[in-house]
Amino acid sequence: MLEAKLKPHREYLLAQSAGQKLFLTLTVKPTAEARQARPDLSVVFVVDTSGSMREVVTEPTERTGRTTQVDGQVYEVVKGGKNKMQLMIEALRGIVTSTLIRPGDRLALVKFDDTAEVLVPFITASNQAQLAAAVDKLDWYSGGTHMGAGMRAGAGLLTGERGSRRMVLISDGQTFDAPLVEDQIGALAGLQVPVTVVAVGDEVNADLLTAIADRTQGQPLDIVPDTQNPQPPAIRASELPAALLGDLQKAAAEVVTGVALSVRTVKDVVLERVTRVQPTQTEVALRADGPLPLGNVDAGSGATFVLEFTLPARPATKMRLAQLGLTYEVPGANYRGEIPPLDVVVEFTGEEALAARIDPEVMGWVQQRNIEGLVAQATREANQNPEQAAKTLEQARAMTQRLGNGAMTQALDRAIGELGSSKTISLGTAKTLKIGAKTQTLSSDAALPSDEDIRRMTGA
């Protein structure tokens, strides 16, 4: 029920030349039969209820001139605007009543602030009243941010679930228990549960949040207050309900789950890196003790990965460098399968003209992958050497222009402008760059549902 295709960036490599790179795309797509087997969902929402979630993030209609204090933070009192908590409650209410949810789907809700608490363990989606009542209770809580405790509670609930499992982690703050977060990333990766990380606001640990998405093969969402007039690839806070519905649509479309890759190489051929580049970009953790977890596969776009090999010197000959094996599940059809071994074959030649031929599609994916590395490098350089950071971002910008990635070009323009005027990159822009490099892919299908889609799915 899963088809796989390999394509190298070169069919010919120079003979007797050590240290050459081979980039290989692995594209997997569900068959027509698998696309019809929509799995039952098990989704746990792990929600930040700390005091900072009361920050107003949509444009107010009236300013009162008064302030209020919550957990030591001072907030302006306004009328007509919505805060992060209100938008989050609105979004979760819409999901509970959405037509995307089927009777066999199961939902759970966990809150975290100073402590974590399971508000609703996994129950069937038909229990709308119980789920809606728990969502409304989210506004009762306040305190600090202990995200790891919330993730641990959510992971514990997911352990006993079947079908297509997912965690949606919604937070806007720096966590006080980062070591526990690291532990839970490993636990969720071991369970093969993708985590959608909803980063609300600017004061977030973008590196930690993208690491959660990376290692679990999930995706990050960059939510920015409307008051900051955000531009793509950031998502306006008022669009949070649509963003979460869009993520639920993706979860329902992931008909193939638990894809695992085994790689056997011939002597001295080294697999250096595996990156998912479509539909979103994440790094796949290399491991020596078993298959590499590639995550779930969407019924529409499938998934594309870039494998990077380093090769030894070889004489002029055609040879097999590696063999790939894939296993997977189709939970909606109660099916486990594997793909027959795929051979990685190239020809070593002494003719430089042949070795110079490259596949533009493969190299496009490699360039997209490299944009993220340039963004990370520039954000490190910005504090010490803003001139060099600007040059690095210019390299990334040139790549996005060649690839036609307009949203990332705009984001890079803003960062370059900030470096020119203030000699730094703001926290909000840095977050948008890091998350945008993950989500703005060549064939990104990350468009939000339209207003009509939202009305249809939620009955609003």
Secondary structure, 3 states (H helix, E strand, C coil): CEEEEEEECCCEEECCCCCEEEEEEEEEEECHHHHCCCCCEEEEEEEECCHHHHCECCCCCEEEEEEEEECCEEEEEEECCCEHHHHHHHHHHHHHCCCCCCCCCEEEEEEECCCEEEEEEEEECCCHHHHHHHHHHHHHCCCCCCHHHHHHHHHHHHCCCCCEEEEEEEECCCCCCHHHHHHHHHHHHHHCCCEEEEEECCCCCHHHHHHHHHHHCCEEEEEECHHHCCCCCCEEHHHHHHHHHHHHHHHHHCCEEEEEEEEEECCCCEEEEEEEEECCCEEECCCCCCCEEEEEEECCCEEEEEEEEEECCCCCCEEEEEEEEEEEEEHHHCEEEEEEEEEEEEEEECCHHHHCCCCHHHHHHHHHHHHHHHHHHHHHHCCCCHHHHHHHHHHHHHHHHHHCCHHHHHHHHHHHHHHHHHCCCCHHHHHHHHHHHHHCCCCCCCCCCCHHHHHHHHCC
